[in-house]
C-alpha cells in the first residue's frame, strides 16, 4: 500500500501489485483486443508520465488507502474529472458559441473526494517537472501556483457566486493559454471535413484511411438504430431541427489515445444545421469505459444512478461543464453503453513541449487551478440533487478554511512523494511487460 511516510517501493511485491491492478482493470478489454493493449502498454513504457496517464486505476488503488484529512460527508462526494493530469486541458466551443479553455476529458469522471483531482494533478506537475530537469525546489514552488489558484477561485465562488458564468476565454486570458485559444480559433469545420471525408457525386462520405473500418450491412444498421436511440438523450432545449440529424455515412474507428485502447468506436456523418455542404457534422460514438474512481468508491447508489458508463460519461460532462456540447448524449450497442459527442474542429490541447522554464509554467498553472475549481464548483448546479447536495464551493471552503498552509504543504509533499513512486513504478511496469508478466498482452510465442 502506498504511504507518503514510507520509502519508495521498488520491491517485487510492488511489481506484482502493479500487474494485478492493471489486469483487474483491463482484463475484459485486453481479451477483446490484446493488440490494442500491447500498443497502449508500449506507449506507457515510453516514460513515467506516459505510464501515469495510462494507469489511473493504479493511482486510485493507492490513494484509497491513504488518510484524507480534508474529506467529510460533502467533500468526499464531489463530481471530479477523475483523471486530472497536466495534459487533460484544452479548448472546446461551448453551446453558446464561445471558445473555452477547460478540462477536456471526461472518460473517468465520477463522484469522489475533491482532493483526488488535486492530488493527481500535482503529482503530474512533479512528473513533468522532473522530465524537464527542474529541481525539487522549482517543483515545490510550482505546485503552490496551482493549489493556491484553485483555493482562491473556490473561495471566490463561495463568496460571490458566478461559477455558472465563469470560463477561461479569449477575453480574460493571456500568454500560453490565450495562444491555445487563438490557435483553436484558426481551425474550421471545412478543414476537418476535408481531412476525414471525400465527395461522391453531390454527397459527402467518410474517407478511407488508417483507423477507418468499413462496416458490414448488419453492423451499419445496428449503429444506425443506436443513433436513433441517442437522439432521445439530447436535452430538449439543445435539439436542432430534425434535418440536422440525417445520417450520411457510418464507419468504425480505432487508433485512439492511451486511455481509450480497446474501446469500440464509430464515427457518424450527419447533415448539420443546414443543407449547405460545409455544415456537415462528424459525431464520435465511443464505448464508455469503467471509470477508475468507481473501482474504489463503495457507495453503490452512485453507479446505480447511471444506466451504463456511456450515460455516466455524458452526465458527468454536462455536470462539469457549464455549457456542454449540444450534441452530447449516449446510447447502447449490443448491451454496452456508448457516449456520443461531436468530433469538433475547435479542440486544441495544451502543449507542454515549449514550456520548459518555471517562469513560463507558473502562469499556466494559475489558469489550470482556476479551471479545476470551476469544474468542481459548477457541477452541483448541473447534477442530480440525490448525488450532490449543497454548494460544492461552500463545502471545500469550509474544509480548508484556516488550514490553507496545511493543505498546501500536504499537496506539495504528496506531489514529490507520489511522483517518485510513479518513476519507480514505471521501471517495474516495463520490466513486467517486456517479460510477459501481464496476462492478456503477452507476445506471440510466450507462455
C-alpha positions as CSV (number, residue, x, y, z in Angstrom):
1,X,0.0,0.0,0.0
2,X,1.3,3.5,-0.9
3,X,2.1,5.8,2.0
4,X,3.8,9.2,1.9
5,X,5.7,8.3,5.1
6,X,7.5,5.2,3.8
7,X,10.4,4.9,1.3
8,X,9.7,4.5,-2.4
9,X,8.7,0.9,-3.0
10,X,10.8,-0.9,-5.7
11,X,10.1,-4.4,-4.5
12,X,8.9,-7.5,-6.4
13,X,5.7,-7.2,-4.4
14,X,5.1,-3.7,-5.7
15,X,5.6,-5.1,-9.3
16,X,3.1,-7.8,-8.6
17,X,0.6,-5.2,-7.3
18,X,1.0,-3.1,-10.5
19,X,0.4,-6.2,-12.6
20,X,-2.7,-7.3,-10.6
21,X,-4.2,-3.8,-10.7
22,X,-3.8,-3.5,-14.5
23,X,-5.1,-7.0,-15.1
24,X,-8.1,-6.4,-12.8
25,X,-8.9,-3.1,-14.5
26,X,-8.4,-4.1,-18.2
27,X,-8.8,-7.9,-18.4
28,X,-12.1,-7.8,-20.4
29,X,-10.8,-5.2,-22.9
30,X,-7.5,-7.0,-23.2
31,X,-9.2,-10.2,-24.0
32,X,-11.3,-8.5,-26.7
33,X,-8.4,-6.7,-28.3
34,X,-4.9,-7.7,-27.0
35,X,-3.2,-5.9,-29.9
36,X,-4.7,-2.6,-28.8
37,X,-3.4,-3.1,-25.3
38,X,0.0,-4.1,-26.4
39,X,0.1,-0.8,-28.3
40,X,-1.2,1.0,-25.2
41,X,1.4,-0.5,-22.9
42,X,4.2,0.2,-25.3
43,X,3.2,3.8,-25.3
44,X,3.0,3.7,-21.5
45,X,6.5,2.3,-21.4
46,X,7.9,5.4,-23.2
47,X,8.4,7.5,-20.0
48,X,7.0,7.8,-16.5
49,X,4.5,10.5,-17.5
50,X,3.0,8.3,-20.2
51,X,2.8,5.4,-17.7
52,X,1.0,7.7,-15.3
53,X,-1.5,8.8,-18.0
54,X,-2.4,5.2,-18.7
55,X,-2.6,3.9,-15.1
56,X,-5.3,5.9,-13.3
57,X,-6.5,2.6,-11.9
58,X,-3.2,2.2,-10.0
59,X,-3.4,5.8,-8.6
60,X,-6.8,5.0,-7.1
61,X,-5.7,1.6,-5.8
62,X,-3.0,3.6,-3.9
63,X,-5.0,6.7,-2.9
64,X,-7.9,4.8,-1.4
65,X,-5.6,3.5,1.4
66,X,-4.3,7.0,2.4
67,X,-5.7,9.1,5.1
68,X,-7.5,12.2,3.7
69,X,-7.9,14.9,6.4
70,X,-9.9,17.1,4.0
71,X,-12.7,14.5,3.3
72,X,-16.0,14.8,5.0
73,X,-19.6,13.9,4.1
74,X,-19.8,16.7,1.5
75,X,-16.2,17.0,0.2
76,X,-16.0,13.3,-0.4
77,X,-19.0,13.4,-2.7
78,X,-17.9,16.0,-5.3
79,X,-18.1,15.5,-9.1
80,X,-14.5,15.0,-10.2
81,X,-12.8,14.7,-13.6
82,X,-11.2,11.5,-12.3
83,X,-8.0,11.5,-14.4
84,X,-6.8,15.0,-13.9
85,X,-3.3,15.5,-15.1
86,X,-1.4,18.2,-16.9
87,X,-2.3,17.1,-20.4
88,X,-6.1,16.8,-19.9
89,X,-6.7,20.5,-20.5
90,X,-7.6,22.2,-23.8
91,X,-10.2,24.1,-25.8
92,X,-13.7,23.4,-26.9
93,X,-16.6,25.5,-28.3
94,X,-19.4,25.7,-25.8
95,X,-23.1,25.7,-26.5
96,X,-23.2,29.5,-26.5
97,X,-20.6,29.7,-29.3
98,X,-17.6,30.7,-27.1
99,X,-14.2,29.2,-27.3
100,X,-13.4,28.0,-23.8
101,X,-10.2,26.6,-22.2
102,X,-11.1,24.0,-19.7
103,X,-10.8,20.3,-18.6
104,X,-11.4,18.4,-21.8
105,X,-11.6,14.6,-21.0
106,X,-14.4,13.0,-19.0
107,X,-13.9,9.3,-19.6
108,X,-13.0,8.8,-15.9
109,X,-15.4,11.3,-14.4
110,X,-17.2,10.2,-11.3
111,X,-18.1,11.3,-7.7
112,X,-15.3,11.2,-5.1
113,X,-13.0,13.3,-2.9
114,X,-12.2,16.7,-4.4
115,X,-8.7,16.1,-3.3
116,X,-8.3,13.2,-5.7
117,X,-8.3,15.5,-8.7
118,X,-5.9,17.9,-6.9
119,X,-3.5,15.2,-5.9
120,X,-3.5,13.5,-9.3
121,X,-2.8,16.8,-10.9
122,X,0.0,18.0,-8.6
123,X,1.8,14.6,-9.0
124,X,1.6,15.1,-12.7
125,X,3.3,18.5,-12.3
126,X,6.1,16.9,-10.3
127,X,6.5,14.2,-13.0
128,X,6.6,16.8,-15.8
129,X,9.0,18.9,-13.9
130,X,11.3,16.0,-13.3
131,X,11.3,15.1,-17.0
132,X,12.1,18.8,-17.8
133,X,15.0,18.5,-15.3
134,X,13.6,21.1,-13.0
135,X,14.9,21.0,-9.4
136,X,12.8,19.8,-6.5
137,X,12.8,23.4,-5.2
138,X,11.4,24.6,-8.5
139,X,8.7,21.9,-8.5
140,X,7.9,22.7,-4.8
141,X,7.4,26.3,-5.9
142,X,5.2,25.4,-8.9
143,X,2.7,23.2,-7.1
144,X,1.5,26.0,-4.9
145,X,0.7,28.1,-8.0
146,X,-1.9,25.6,-9.0
147,X,-3.2,24.8,-5.5
148,X,-3.4,28.5,-4.4
149,X,-5.3,29.4,-7.6
150,X,-7.7,26.6,-7.0
151,X,-8.4,27.6,-3.4
152,X,-8.7,31.3,-4.4
153,X,-11.2,30.5,-7.2
154,X,-13.3,28.2,-5.0
155,X,-13.4,30.9,-2.3
156,X,-14.5,33.5,-4.9
157,X,-17.4,31.3,-6.0
158,X,-18.3,30.7,-2.3
159,X,-18.4,34.4,-1.5
160,X,-19.6,35.9,-4.8
161,X,-21.1,33.1,-6.8
162,X,-20.9,33.1,-10.6
163,X,-19.5,29.6,-11.2
164,X,-22.0,29.1,-14.0
165,X,-20.8,32.2,-15.9
166,X,-17.1,31.8,-15.2
167,X,-15.0,30.5,-18.1
168,X,-11.4,30.9,-19.3
169,X,-12.0,32.6,-22.7
170,X,-10.2,34.9,-25.1
171,X,-11.2,38.0,-23.2
172,X,-9.8,37.0,-19.8
173,X,-6.6,35.0,-20.6
174,X,-3.0,35.9,-21.5
175,X,0.1,34.1,-22.6
176,X,0.2,30.4,-23.4
177,X,-3.5,29.7,-22.6
178,X,-4.6,32.7,-24.7
179,X,-2.4,31.4,-27.5
180,X,-4.0,28.0,-27.3
181,X,-7.5,29.6,-27.6
182,X,-6.3,31.7,-30.6
183,X,-4.9,28.7,-32.3
184,X,-8.2,26.9,-31.9
185,X,-10.0,29.9,-33.4
186,X,-8.0,29.4,-36.6
187,X,-9.5,25.9,-37.1
188,X,-12.5,25.4,-39.2
189,X,-15.2,22.8,-39.8
190,X,-14.3,22.9,-43.5
191,X,-10.7,21.8,-42.9
192,X,-11.9,19.0,-40.6
193,X,-14.4,17.7,-43.2
194,X,-11.7,17.9,-45.9
195,X,-9.4,15.7,-43.8
196,X,-11.9,13.0,-42.9
197,X,-14.4,13.0,-45.8
198,X,-14.5,12.8,-49.6
199,X,-17.1,13.6,-52.2
200,X,-19.1,11.1,-54.1
201,X,-21.3,13.0,-56.6
202,X,-23.1,15.6,-54.5
203,X,-22.7,13.8,-51.2
204,X,-20.0,13.6,-48.6
205,X,-18.8,10.2,-47.3
206,X,-16.0,9.3,-44.9
207,X,-12.6,8.9,-46.4
208,X,-10.9,5.5,-46.2
209,X,-7.6,5.6,-44.3
210,X,-5.7,4.4,-41.2
211,X,-8.0,3.7,-38.3
212,X,-11.2,3.7,-40.5
213,X,-13.1,0.5,-40.8
214,X,-16.0,0.0,-43.3
215,X,-18.9,-1.8,-41.8
216,X,-20.9,-4.8,-43.0
217,X,-24.5,-4.1,-43.6
218,X,-25.8,-5.6,-40.3
219,X,-23.3,-3.7,-38.2
220,X,-24.0,-0.5,-40.1
221,X,-27.7,-1.0,-39.3
222,X,-27.1,-1.7,-35.6
223,X,-25.2,1.5,-35.2
224,X,-27.9,3.3,-37.1
225,X,-30.5,2.0,-34.7
226,X,-28.3,3.1,-31.7
227,X,-28.0,6.6,-33.3
228,X,-31.8,6.9,-33.3
229,X,-31.9,6.0,-29.6
230,X,-29.2,8.5,-28.9
231,X,-31.4,11.3,-30.3
232,X,-33.8,10.8,-27.3
233,X,-31.0,11.6,-24.9
234,X,-30.3,15.1,-26.2
235,X,-31.9,17.6,-23.8
236,X,-35.0,19.2,-25.4
237,X,-33.5,22.7,-25.1
238,X,-30.4,21.7,-27.1
239,X,-32.0,19.9,-30.0
240,X,-31.6,21.0,-33.6
241,X,-34.2,20.7,-36.3
242,X,-34.7,17.0,-37.3
243,X,-33.0,17.8,-40.6
244,X,-29.7,18.2,-38.8
245,X,-29.6,14.5,-37.8
246,X,-29.9,12.9,-41.2
247,X,-27.2,10.2,-41.4
248,X,-24.9,10.3,-44.4
249,X,-22.3,7.7,-43.5
250,X,-21.1,5.5,-40.6
251,X,-17.6,3.9,-40.1
252,X,-15.8,2.1,-37.4
253,X,-12.9,3.9,-35.8
254,X,-9.7,2.9,-34.0
255,X,-6.3,4.5,-33.1
256,X,-7.4,6.5,-30.1
257,X,-5.0,7.6,-27.3
258,X,-3.6,5.8,-24.3
259,X,-6.8,5.9,-22.3
260,X,-9.2,4.5,-24.9
261,X,-7.3,1.4,-26.0
262,X,-9.6,-1.5,-26.9
263,X,-12.9,0.5,-26.7
264,X,-15.1,0.0,-29.8
265,X,-15.9,3.3,-31.5
266,X,-17.6,4.7,-34.6
267,X,-17.9,8.0,-36.5
268,X,-21.2,9.1,-37.9
269,X,-21.5,11.9,-40.5
270,X,-24.8,13.9,-40.3
271,X,-26.3,16.7,-42.2
272,X,-25.8,19.5,-39.7
273,X,-27.9,22.6,-39.1
274,X,-28.3,23.4,-42.8
275,X,-28.1,21.5,-46.1
276,X,-25.0,23.6,-47.1
277,X,-22.2,21.2,-47.9
278,X,-19.7,22.7,-45.4
279,X,-22.1,22.4,-42.4
280,X,-21.9,18.6,-42.1
281,X,-21.1,17.3,-38.6
282,X,-19.0,14.4,-37.5
283,X,-20.1,12.6,-34.4
284,X,-17.9,10.2,-32.3
285,X,-19.7,7.2,-30.7
286,X,-17.3,5.5,-28.2
287,X,-17.9,2.8,-25.7
288,X,-17.8,4.1,-22.2
289,X,-15.0,2.7,-20.0
290,X,-15.3,1.8,-16.4
291,X,-14.3,5.0,-14.5
292,X,-11.2,4.5,-12.4
293,X,-12.6,6.1,-9.3
294,X,-15.7,3.9,-9.5
295,X,-13.4,0.9,-8.6
296,X,-12.8,2.3,-5.1
297,X,-16.0,4.3,-4.3
298,X,-18.1,1.8,-2.4
299,X,-21.4,3.7,-2.5
300,X,-23.4,1.6,-4.9
301,X,-26.1,4.2,-5.2
302,X,-23.8,6.3,-7.3
303,X,-23.2,3.7,-10.1
304,X,-26.8,2.6,-9.9
305,X,-27.8,6.1,-10.8
306,X,-26.4,5.6,-14.3
307,X,-27.7,3.3,-17.0
308,X,-24.2,2.5,-18.1
309,X,-20.8,4.1,-18.5
310,X,-21.7,5.9,-21.7
311,X,-24.6,7.5,-19.7
312,X,-22.2,8.3,-16.8
313,X,-19.7,9.9,-19.1
314,X,-22.3,12.2,-20.8
315,X,-24.0,13.1,-17.5
316,X,-20.6,13.8,-15.9
317,X,-19.5,16.1,-18.8
318,X,-22.8,18.1,-18.5
319,X,-22.2,18.4,-14.8
320,X,-18.5,19.5,-15.1
321,X,-19.1,21.9,-18.0
322,X,-21.4,24.9,-17.6
323,X,-22.4,24.8,-21.3
324,X,-21.6,21.4,-22.8
325,X,-21.7,20.3,-26.4
326,X,-25.3,20.4,-27.6
327,X,-24.7,17.1,-29.4
328,X,-23.6,15.3,-26.2
329,X,-25.6,12.2,-25.5
330,X,-25.5,8.4,-25.0
331,X,-26.8,5.2,-26.5
332,X,-26.3,1.4,-26.4
333,X,-24.9,-1.1,-28.9
334,X,-25.0,-4.8,-28.1
335,X,-25.8,-4.1,-24.4
336,X,-22.8,-1.8,-23.9
337,X,-23.1,1.9,-23.2
338,X,-21.6,4.4,-25.6
339,X,-21.1,8.2,-25.2
340,X,-21.9,10.4,-28.2
341,X,-20.3,13.8,-28.9
342,X,-19.2,16.0,-31.8
343,X,-15.8,15.5,-33.3
344,X,-15.2,19.2,-33.0
345,X,-12.7,21.2,-35.1
346,X,-12.2,23.6,-32.2
347,X,-10.4,21.2,-29.9
348,X,-6.8,22.3,-29.3
349,X,-4.9,20.6,-26.4
350,X,-2.4,22.5,-24.2
351,X,1.1,21.5,-25.5
352,X,3.8,21.4,-22.8
353,X,6.6,20.9,-25.3
354,X,7.8,24.5,-25.3
355,X,7.0,25.1,-21.6
356,X,10.4,24.4,-20.1
357,X,11.2,27.1,-17.6
358,X,9.5,27.6,-14.2
359,X,8.6,31.3,-15.1
360,X,6.7,30.1,-18.2
361,X,5.0,27.2,-16.4
362,X,3.8,29.1,-13.4
363,X,1.1,31.3,-15.0
364,X,-0.3,28.3,-16.9
365,X,-0.7,26.5,-13.6
366,X,-2.7,29.6,-12.3
367,X,-5.2,29.1,-15.1
368,X,-5.4,25.3,-14.6
369,X,-6.1,25.7,-10.9
370,X,-9.0,28.1,-11.7
371,X,-10.3,25.7,-14.4
372,X,-10.3,22.8,-11.9
373,X,-12.1,24.9,-9.3
374,X,-14.7,25.9,-12.0
375,X,-15.4,22.3,-12.9
376,X,-15.8,21.1,-9.3
377,X,-18.0,24.1,-8.3
378,X,-20.3,24.3,-11.3
379,X,-21.1,20.6,-11.1
380,X,-23.5,21.0,-8.2
381,X,-25.8,23.1,-10.3
382,X,-26.0,20.6,-13.1
383,X,-26.2,17.4,-11.1
384,X,-29.0,15.4,-9.6
385,X,-29.6,16.6,-6.1
386,X,-29.6,12.9,-4.9
387,X,-25.9,12.7,-5.9
388,X,-24.5,16.1,-4.9
389,X,-26.2,18.1,-2.2
390,X,-25.5,21.7,-1.3
391,X,-22.9,24.1,-2.7
392,X,-19.6,22.4,-3.5
393,X,-17.7,25.6,-3.1
394,X,-19.1,26.1,0.4
395,X,-18.1,22.5,1.4
396,X,-14.5,22.8,0.1
397,X,-14.0,26.3,1.6
398,X,-15.2,25.0,5.0
399,X,-12.8,22.1,4.8
400,X,-9.7,24.2,4.1
401,X,-10.6,27.4,5.8
402,X,-7.9,28.5,8.3
403,X,-5.8,25.5,7.2
404,X,-4.7,26.7,3.8
405,X,-1.0,26.3,4.5
406,X,-1.5,22.8,5.9
407,X,-3.4,21.9,2.8
408,X,-0.7,23.4,0.6
409,X,2.1,21.6,2.4
410,X,0.1,18.3,2.2
411,X,-0.2,18.7,-1.6
412,X,3.5,19.5,-2.1
413,X,4.5,16.6,0.0
414,X,2.2,14.2,-1.9
415,X,3.4,15.6,-5.3
416,X,7.0,14.9,-4.6
417,X,6.5,11.5,-3.0
418,X,4.0,10.1,-5.4
419,X,5.9,11.3,-8.5
420,X,8.9,9.4,-7.1
421,X,6.8,6.3,-6.7
422,X,5.5,6.6,-10.3
423,X,9.0,6.7,-11.6
424,X,9.8,3.5,-9.7
425,X,6.5,2.0,-10.9
426,X,7.3,2.8,-14.5
427,X,10.5,0.8,-14.3
428,X,8.7,-2.1,-12.6
429,X,5.9,-2.0,-15.2
430,X,8.4,-2.0,-18.1
431,X,10.2,-5.0,-16.6
432,X,6.9,-6.9,-16.1
433,X,5.6,-6.0,-19.6
434,X,8.7,-6.9,-21.5
435,X,9.0,-10.2,-19.7
436,X,5.4,-11.1,-20.5
437,X,4.2,-11.0,-16.9
438,X,0.9,-9.2,-17.7
439,X,-1.7,-11.8,-18.8
440,X,-3.7,-10.9,-21.9
441,X,-1.0,-9.0,-23.7
442,X,1.8,-11.5,-23.8
443,X,3.8,-11.5,-27.1
444,X,3.0,-14.4,-29.5
445,X,5.1,-17.4,-28.7
446,X,5.3,-16.7,-25.0
447,X,3.7,-19.0,-22.4
